[in-house]
Amino acid sequence: MIVFFCPDCRGKVEVEPSDVIEGDLLECDLCGAEILVVSESPMKFKLVEEDDF
């Protein structure tokens, strides 16, 4: 299990390593923020801003 903290609300997010692929969007269960998987090795995440689209 991979555990990281939401870059928006700092809530704990847990995902299975096999479910994480670079470029995927994850969602924080607490605040609903969209989080982009920037890199798989090492694991890096980024908060998706409206300006990113």
Protein Blocks (a to p, Z undefined) as FASTA:
>chain_A
ZZdddfklopacdddfklpcghiacddfklopacddfbfbdcddddddfklZZ
